[in-house]
Amino acid sequence: MTTNRVWKRRPAVELLALFLGLTVLAAACGATGNPTGSSTSSNGKPISTCGLGTGQKATGQPITLGAIVTHQPGTDFTGATGIAQAYFNCVNDNGGINGRPIRYIVEQEQTQPGQVQALARKLVEQDQVLALVGSMSLTDCILNHPYYEQRNFNVIVAGVPFDCFSTPNIAGVNMGPYYSTLGATQYLIRQGVKTLVAAGANVPGGDHDIFGVQSLARQNGIPFKGNNLVNVPLQDAPAVARTLVQAAGDGGGVVISFTTAEGLKILEAAEQLGLVDRVKWAWDTPGNDTSVVQALGPAWNGKLGVNAELNLVDSTGPDNLLYQKITAEYAPSIPLGSFGQMGFLAAAIVTRTLLQLPASQLTQAGVNAAIRRIKDFKTDLFCRPWYFGNLKAHVPVNVDWTLVPEDHLFIQKEGCFGIAALPIDPLAQIRQAEQQQHLNDS
């Protein structure tokens, strides 16, 4: 579905300046003990606040949460956990969980199986975390989902490998690269491309991330010109750009699935080589980042479709305004982008859940049971409410947007649309289960 409205956004530099100024306003609002936990921005827009919004530091016994994040050359997801930590810092400055601060333990990993498995056990058994929230890892879901099921942990992640979206005890605040790449491909198909070619990072699970492009191309009668796995960090981005454009041919479509920094290398190389107009381009969610739109020149205006699992990073709904404000105050070195929004949402979901629990249920068993019951989490960052639910596989985010750059801004090109359900994945069955459990009635 294509929307007729085009919303232009402010550059991130302006936004950071705006929200640095808003921190004084937010603190004043929090000090009043506003029971709604809300405040307003300088332009009158309502802003959500952190937790209780009291403006008082939490000083009780800490509530411990944990996460596992990949941080290695070519793959750095620490922006997600960094913003989750920033959110919890803000919660702790505003009353915590009914007086108790949140302690957030983030373990970094380098895709070594023994290390990743040991970190999960450390968090659950040694650190006694009540929940695992905001993990973003290339291998955590693959290696540890049986352990989480055994321990009855219901894990909220910013998912990457397909196991984050095809197992019963993990749900993502995103749809992951596999489904987001399908969404990017759907955009190119609607643009009338003559062929399709896909490229992604040669990391664990990277082959599956772009696997669906071929099936979707065949389903739509479009010649498919190959999946390309590329070692990261990229050493020769111009060669990658040339290879993809030559494979697609004039008027073809190129879909890329890379982290923000690596994907941007390919697009900048394509511009330098004069290849922007040879094909039509699309990128999965990591492209929805201020560093991308500020780096791309006018040659890219309207010529890159970014599949956005979350709303524009400078949208003006109350939760995204809070995300911007928290970033400016607590984590100004992290660019505004989808990874940060994911960390924000994971933290917001668990915070609102914890605040509803009596003290007697603030245990591993009580918290994880409550996470399983989440049904109707509403936010302006999603097209529709988020849920966990009792499903065999979880893709609660399966409807999203398409954005395009325009003069160093992102604008919304397409409104909320459903990601294609292919015979090779469980999305059709998930949507049926959603209806049966009334998980998306709102």
C-alpha positions as CSV (number, residue, x, y, z in Angstrom):
1,M,0.0,0.0,0.0
2,T,1.4,3.4,-1.0
3,T,0.7,6.5,1.0
4,N,0.1,9.8,-0.6
5,R,1.5,11.7,2.4
6,V,5.2,12.5,2.4
7,W,6.7,13.4,5.8
8,K,10.0,15.2,5.8
9,R,12.2,14.9,8.8
10,R,14.9,17.0,10.5
11,P,18.5,16.0,10.4
12,A,19.9,14.2,13.5
13,V,22.1,17.2,14.4
14,E,19.0,19.4,14.8
15,L,17.2,16.7,16.7
16,L,20.0,16.2,19.2
17,A,20.1,19.9,19.9
18,L,16.4,20.0,20.4
19,F,16.3,17.1,22.8
20,L,19.3,18.2,24.8
21,G,17.2,21.3,25.5
22,L,14.2,19.1,26.4
23,T,16.0,17.3,29.2
24,V,15.5,20.2,31.5
25,L,11.8,20.3,30.7
26,A,11.5,16.5,31.2
27,A,13.2,16.7,34.5
28,A,10.8,19.4,35.7
29,C,7.8,17.4,34.6
30,G,9.1,14.3,36.3
31,A,9.6,16.1,39.6
32,T,5.9,16.9,39.8
33,G,5.1,13.2,40.1
34,N,2.8,13.3,37.1
35,P,0.9,10.0,37.3
36,T,0.7,9.6,33.6
37,G,4.5,9.7,33.3
38,S,4.2,12.1,30.3
39,S,5.5,15.5,29.3
40,T,5.4,17.7,26.3
41,S,8.1,18.9,23.9
42,S,8.7,22.6,22.9
43,N,6.4,22.2,20.0
44,G,3.6,20.8,22.1
45,K,4.0,17.2,21.2
46,P,3.5,14.7,24.0
47,I,6.6,12.7,25.1
48,S,6.5,9.5,27.0
49,T,8.7,9.3,30.1
50,C,10.9,6.7,31.7
51,G,9.1,4.4,34.1
52,L,7.3,6.2,36.9
53,G,8.6,9.6,35.8
54,T,9.1,10.9,39.3
55,G,12.5,12.6,38.8
56,Q,13.7,10.7,41.9
57,K,16.6,8.2,41.8
58,A,15.8,4.6,42.7
59,T,17.8,3.4,45.6
60,G,16.3,0.0,46.5
61,Q,17.6,-3.6,45.9
62,P,18.5,-3.8,42.2
63,I,16.5,-5.8,39.7
64,T,19.0,-7.5,37.4
65,L,18.4,-8.0,33.6
66,G,20.9,-9.2,31.0
67,A,21.7,-9.3,27.3
68,I,24.2,-10.8,24.8
69,V,25.5,-8.7,21.9
70,T,27.8,-9.3,19.0
71,H,30.8,-6.9,18.8
72,Q,33.5,-7.8,16.3
73,P,35.0,-6.4,13.1
74,G,32.3,-5.9,10.5
75,T,29.4,-6.6,12.9
76,D,28.7,-4.2,15.8
77,F,25.2,-4.4,17.4
78,T,26.2,-2.5,20.6
79,G,24.0,0.4,19.6
80,A,21.0,-1.6,20.5
81,T,22.2,-2.6,24.0
82,G,23.7,0.9,24.5
83,I,20.2,2.5,24.1
84,A,18.6,-0.2,26.2
85,Q,21.1,0.7,29.0
86,A,20.4,4.4,28.4
87,Y,16.6,3.7,28.8
88,F,17.2,1.8,32.1
89,N,19.4,4.7,33.3
90,C,16.6,7.0,32.7
91,V,14.2,4.7,34.5
92,N,16.5,4.6,37.4
93,D,16.6,8.4,37.5
94,N,12.8,8.4,37.6
95,G,11.8,6.0,40.4
96,G,13.0,2.7,39.0
97,I,10.7,-0.2,39.3
98,N,8.6,1.0,42.2
99,G,11.8,2.2,43.9
100,R,14.1,-0.5,42.8
101,P,16.8,0.3,40.2
102,I,17.5,-1.9,37.2
103,R,21.0,-3.4,36.9
104,Y,21.7,-4.3,33.2
105,I,24.5,-6.7,32.5
106,V,25.5,-6.8,28.8
107,E,27.9,-9.5,27.6
108,Q,29.7,-8.9,24.3
109,E,30.6,-11.9,22.1
110,Q,32.6,-12.7,19.0
111,T,30.5,-15.6,17.5
112,Q,32.6,-18.3,19.3
113,P,30.1,-21.0,20.1
114,G,31.6,-22.0,23.5
115,Q,31.7,-18.4,24.5
116,V,28.2,-17.6,23.5
117,Q,26.8,-20.6,25.3
118,A,28.8,-19.9,28.5
119,L,27.6,-16.3,28.6
120,A,23.9,-17.3,28.6
121,R,24.5,-19.7,31.5
122,K,26.5,-17.1,33.4
123,L,23.7,-14.6,33.1
124,V,20.9,-17.0,34.1
125,E,22.7,-19.1,36.7
126,Q,25.5,-16.9,38.1
127,D,24.1,-13.4,37.7
128,Q,20.6,-14.6,38.4
129,V,19.0,-12.2,35.8
130,L,15.3,-12.0,36.0
131,A,15.0,-11.7,32.2
132,L,17.1,-11.5,29.0
133,V,16.1,-8.3,27.2
134,G,17.6,-6.5,24.2
135,S,20.1,-9.1,23.1
136,M,21.3,-8.6,19.5
137,S,23.6,-11.5,18.4
138,L,24.5,-13.4,15.3
139,T,24.5,-16.7,17.2
140,D,22.8,-16.4,20.6
141,C,19.4,-17.6,19.3
142,I,20.9,-20.4,17.3
143,L,23.1,-21.8,20.2
144,N,21.0,-21.0,23.2
145,H,17.3,-21.3,22.4
146,P,17.2,-24.9,23.7
147,Y,18.6,-23.7,27.0
148,Y,16.1,-20.9,27.2
149,E,13.3,-23.3,26.6
150,Q,14.7,-25.7,29.3
151,R,14.9,-22.8,31.8
152,N,11.5,-21.4,30.9
153,F,13.0,-18.0,29.9
154,N,11.0,-15.9,27.5
155,V,13.6,-13.7,25.8
156,I,13.0,-10.4,24.1
157,V,15.6,-9.7,21.5
158,A,16.5,-7.5,18.6
159,G,16.8,-10.7,16.5
160,V,19.3,-11.5,13.8
161,P,19.4,-15.2,12.8
162,F,16.2,-17.0,11.9
163,D,16.2,-19.0,15.1
164,C,15.1,-15.7,16.8
165,F,11.9,-15.9,14.8
166,S,11.2,-19.6,14.6
167,T,11.4,-20.9,18.2
168,P,8.8,-20.8,21.0
169,N,10.7,-18.8,23.7
170,I,12.1,-15.9,21.8
171,A,10.3,-12.9,20.3
172,G,11.9,-9.9,18.6
173,V,11.1,-6.2,18.6
174,N,12.0,-6.5,14.9
175,M,11.4,-9.0,12.1
176,G,15.1,-9.7,11.4
177,P,17.1,-9.5,8.2
178,Y,15.3,-12.4,6.5
179,Y,11.9,-10.8,6.7
180,S,13.2,-7.3,6.3
181,T,15.0,-8.3,3.1
182,L,11.8,-9.8,1.8
183,G,10.1,-6.4,2.5
184,A,12.9,-4.6,0.6
185,T,12.4,-7.1,-2.3
186,Q,8.7,-6.5,-2.3
187,Y,9.4,-2.8,-2.8
188,L,11.6,-3.5,-5.8
189,I,9.0,-5.7,-7.3
190,R,6.5,-2.9,-7.0
191,Q,9.0,-0.7,-8.7
192,G,8.9,-3.0,-11.8
193,V,12.5,-4.4,-11.7
194,K,13.5,-6.7,-14.6
195,T,15.8,-9.0,-12.5
196,L,16.8,-9.4,-8.9
197,V,20.1,-10.0,-7.2
198,A,20.8,-10.1,-3.4
199,A,23.9,-9.6,-1.3
200,G,24.6,-10.0,2.4
201,A,27.3,-10.5,4.9
202,N,29.3,-13.7,5.1
203,V,28.5,-14.3,8.8
204,P,26.7,-17.1,10.6
205,G,23.2,-17.2,9.3
206,G,24.0,-14.7,6.5
207,D,23.1,-17.1,3.8
208,H,19.6,-17.5,5.2
209,D,19.1,-13.7,5.6
210,I,19.0,-13.3,1.8
211,F,17.6,-16.8,1.0
212,G,14.0,-15.7,0.5
213,V,14.8,-13.2,-2.3
214,Q,15.1,-16.0,-4.8
215,S,11.8,-17.6,-3.8
216,L,10.0,-14.3,-3.9
217,A,11.5,-13.5,-7.3
218,R,10.4,-16.9,-8.7
219,Q,6.9,-16.4,-7.2
220,N,6.6,-13.2,-9.2
221,G,8.2,-14.4,-12.4
222,I,11.3,-12.3,-12.1
223,P,14.7,-13.8,-13.2
224,F,17.0,-14.2,-10.2
225,K,20.7,-13.5,-10.8
226,G,22.2,-14.8,-7.6
227,N,22.9,-14.5,-3.9
228,N,26.2,-12.9,-3.0
229,L,27.9,-13.5,0.4
230,V,30.6,-10.9,1.1
231,N,33.2,-11.0,3.8
232,V,33.0,-8.2,6.4
233,P,34.4,-5.7,7.1
234,L,34.4,-4.9,3.4
235,Q,37.8,-4.5,1.9
236,D,36.8,-3.6,-1.7
237,A,33.3,-2.0,-1.7
238,P,33.7,-0.7,-5.3
239,A,34.2,-4.3,-6.5
240,V,31.1,-5.4,-4.7
241,A,29.0,-2.6,-6.1
242,R,30.2,-3.4,-9.7
243,T,29.6,-7.1,-9.3
244,L,26.0,-6.5,-8.1
245,V,25.1,-4.0,-10.8
246,Q,26.6,-6.2,-13.6
247,A,24.7,-9.2,-12.3
248,A,21.4,-7.4,-12.2
249,G,21.8,-5.6,-15.5
250,D,20.3,-2.3,-16.5
251,G,16.8,-1.9,-14.9
252,G,17.4,-4.8,-12.5
253,G,17.0,-4.7,-8.8
254,V,19.8,-5.0,-6.1
255,V,18.8,-5.9,-2.5
256,I,21.5,-5.6,0.2
257,S,21.4,-6.9,3.7
258,F,24.3,-5.5,5.7
259,T,24.9,-3.6,9.0
260,T,24.7,0.2,8.7
261,A,28.4,0.9,8.2
262,E,29.0,-2.0,5.7
263,G,26.0,-1.3,3.6
264,L,26.9,2.4,3.4
265,K,30.3,1.5,2.0
266,I,28.6,-0.2,-1.0
267,L,26.2,2.7,-1.7
268,E,29.0,5.3,-1.5
269,A,31.1,3.2,-3.9
270,A,28.1,2.9,-6.3
271,E,27.8,6.7,-6.3
272,Q,31.5,7.2,-6.9
273,L,31.4,4.8,-9.8
274,G,28.3,6.3,-11.4
275,L,26.2,3.2,-10.8
276,V,23.2,4.6,-8.9
277,D,20.9,4.9,-11.9
278,R,21.9,1.6,-13.6
279,V,19.7,-0.4,-11.3
280,K,17.1,0.0,-8.6
281,W,18.3,-0.3,-5.0
282,A,16.9,-1.6,-1.7
283,W,18.3,-2.2,1.8
284,D,16.9,-3.9,4.8
285,T,16.3,-2.1,8.1
286,P,19.9,-1.2,9.1
287,G,19.7,1.5,6.3
288,N,17.2,3.4,8.5
289,D,19.9,5.4,10.3
290,T,20.8,9.0,10.4
291,S,24.4,8.3,9.5
292,V,23.2,6.8,6.2
293,V,20.9,9.6,5.1
294,Q,23.4,12.3,6.0
295,A,26.2,10.5,4.0
296,L,24.2,9.9,0.8
297,G,24.3,12.7,-1.7
298,P,21.5,14.1,-3.9
299,A,22.2,11.4,-6.5
300,W,20.3,9.0,-4.2
301,N,17.2,11.1,-3.9
302,G,14.3,8.7,-4.1
303,K,16.5,5.9,-5.5
304,L,17.0,3.7,-2.4
305,G,14.1,1.9,-0.8
306,V,14.9,1.1,2.9
307,N,12.6,-1.5,4.6
308,A,11.9,0.1,8.0
309,E,10.7,-2.3,10.7
310,L,10.4,0.7,13.0
311,N,9.1,4.2,12.4
312,L,11.3,7.0,11.0
313,V,14.0,7.9,13.6
314,D,12.8,11.5,13.6
315,S,9.1,10.7,13.8
316,T,7.1,12.7,16.4
317,G,5.1,10.1,18.3
318,P,5.5,10.1,22.1
319,D,7.7,7.0,22.3
320,N,10.0,8.0,19.5
321,L,10.4,11.5,21.0
322,L,11.4,9.8,24.3
323,Y,13.9,7.6,22.3
324,Q,15.4,10.8,20.8
325,K,15.5,12.5,24.2
326,I,17.1,9.6,26.0
327,T,19.7,9.3,23.2
328,A,20.6,12.9,23.5
329,E,20.9,12.9,27.3
330,Y,22.3,9.4,28.1
331,A,23.9,8.1,24.9
332,P,24.8,11.0,22.6
333,S,27.6,9.1,20.9
334,I,25.1,6.6,19.4
335,P,23.5,7.7,16.1
336,L,19.8,7.8,15.8
337,G,18.8,4.6,14.0
338,S,16.8,1.4,13.9
339,F,19.2,-0.5,16.2
340,G,18.8,2.1,18.9
341,Q,15.1,2.1,18.5
342,M,15.2,-1.7,19.0
343,G,17.1,-1.4,22.2
344,F,14.7,1.3,23.4
345,L,11.6,-0.8,22.7
346,A,13.0,-3.9,24.3
347,A,13.7,-1.9,27.4
348,A,10.4,-0.1,27.3
349,I,8.4,-3.4,27.0
350,V,10.1,-5.1,30.0
351,T,9.9,-1.9,32.1
352,R,6.2,-1.5,31.6
353,T,5.8,-5.3,32.3
354,L,7.9,-5.1,35.5
355,L,5.9,-2.1,36.8
356,Q,2.7,-4.1,36.7
357,L,4.0,-7.0,38.8
358,P,3.6,-7.3,42.6
359,A,6.9,-7.6,44.5
360,S,6.3,-11.3,45.1
361,Q,6.5,-12.0,41.3
362,L,9.8,-10.2,40.7
363,T,11.5,-13.5,40.3
364,Q,12.8,-15.4,37.2
365,A,9.6,-17.5,37.1
366,G,7.3,-14.5,37.7
367,V,8.9,-12.1,35.3
368,N,9.2,-14.7,32.4
369,A,5.6,-15.8,32.9
370,A,4.6,-12.1,32.7
371,I,6.6,-11.6,29.5
372,R,4.8,-14.6,27.9
373,R,1.4,-12.9,28.6
374,I,2.3,-9.6,26.9
375,K,-0.4,-9.1,24.3
376,D,-1.1,-5.5,23.5
377,F,2.0,-3.3,23.8
378,K,1.1,-0.1,21.8
379,T,3.8,2.3,20.5
380,D,4.1,4.8,17.7
381,L,7.3,2.9,16.6
382,F,5.3,-0.1,15.3
383,C,2.6,-0.3,12.7
384,R,0.5,-2.3,15.2
385,P,0.7,-3.6,18.8
386,W,3.4,-5.9,19.9
387,Y,2.9,-9.2,21.7
388,F,4.7,-12.3,22.9
389,G,2.0,-14.9,23.2
390,N,2.0,-18.7,23.3
391,L,3.2,-19.5,19.8
392,K,5.6,-22.1,18.3
393,A,7.4,-19.3,16.4
394,H,7.4,-15.5,16.9
395,V,7.4,-12.7,14.4
396,P,5.2,-10.1,16.1
397,V,6.6,-7.4,13.8
398,N,5.5,-8.6,10.4
399,V,4.1,-5.3,9.0
400,D,6.3,-2.3,8.3
401,W,7.2,0.7,6.1
402,T,9.4,1.7,3.1
403,L,11.5,4.9,3.3
404,V,13.6,6.7,0.7
405,P,16.3,9.4,1.1
406,E,15.5,13.0,-0.1
407,D,18.1,15.7,0.4
408,H,19.7,14.2,3.5
409,L,16.3,13.3,5.0
410,F,14.3,10.1,5.0
411,I,10.7,10.3,3.9
412,Q,8.0,7.7,4.0
413,K,7.5,6.2,0.6
414,E,5.1,3.4,1.5
415,G,2.8,3.0,4.5
416,C,2.4,-0.1,6.6
417,F,2.3,-3.3,4.4
418,G,2.5,-7.0,5.3
419,I,5.7,-8.9,4.6
420,A,5.2,-11.7,2.1
421,A,4.5,-15.1,3.6
422,L,6.4,-17.7,1.6
423,P,6.0,-21.5,1.7
424,I,9.6,-21.8,3.0
425,D,8.9,-19.9,6.2
426,P,6.3,-20.1,9.0
427,L,4.8,-16.5,8.6
428,A,1.5,-17.7,7.3
429,Q,1.0,-20.1,10.3
430,I,2.1,-17.3,12.6
431,R,-0.5,-15.0,11.3
432,Q,-3.1,-17.7,11.7
433,A,-2.1,-18.2,15.3
434,E,-2.2,-14.5,15.9
435,Q,-5.9,-14.5,14.9
436,Q,-6.7,-17.5,17.0
437,Q,-5.1,-16.0,20.1
438,H,-6.5,-12.5,19.3
439,L,-3.0,-11.1,19.5
440,N,-3.5,-8.3,16.9
441,D,-7.2,-7.3,17.4
442,S,-6.2,-3.7,18.3
